[in-house]
């Protein structure tokens, strides 16, 4: 995979509020990927060529990305990708402790940790004077999925009873962690003198995916701690199961806007 910071082309780098890369001609070969580095969010090219099944990967660490090309020639099933970062799954809660010695209650399991929310999809402004699409161009700016909540820890068991005391009570399971929210889909702005033509290609030659990220699922509640058993049915009491965590919220879809350049 090529990164924009290390390409063997003559580049002019500009460090400002945005980090800009300029190239006379950028050719992404068939089946290969060309990736913005962590600092770059603007690509300016006189000619951009994406051969069949090639990918241009945007910088998901920057909310706004820009592509400006005088001429863009797109092959079959090419992708521009700016998907938000997926949220990580929350850590499971720790199990409660079964105490040493007779007739002792277990300790409660701890709660699961909430899943992290997904990152938003990249907002892309695509300025192109002449666009040719031989097959399909898929632009995916979907939000990242929310991470699932961690499971609650199991409650500790009660220890056995004796003739002098009943069995210890089982402890409660921890609650499951909340699911992370899905990231919002990114917004796409296509600016061109041929904006009306490109608009008619949406759904055929140009596919735009701007889905909100999926919501993370709430974590499972922790299992109960079992009652300690004692003689003559002098048993303790089982604990209660933890509650399931609340699911996250799905992200909202992004928008598609066309601007007519004169």
Secondary structure by P-SEA (a helix, b strand, c coil): cccccccccbbbbbbccbbbbbbccccccccbbbbbcccccbbbbcbbbbccbbbbbccccccbbbbbbcbbbbccccccccccbbbbbbbbbbbbbbccccbbbbbbbbbbbbbbbbbbccbbbbbbcbbbbccbbbbbbbbbbbbbbbbbbbcbbbcccccccccbbbbbbbbbbbbbbbbbbbbbbbbccaaaaaaaaccccbbbbbcccbbbbccccbbbbbbbbbccccbbbbbbbbbbcbbbbbbbbbbbbbbbcc
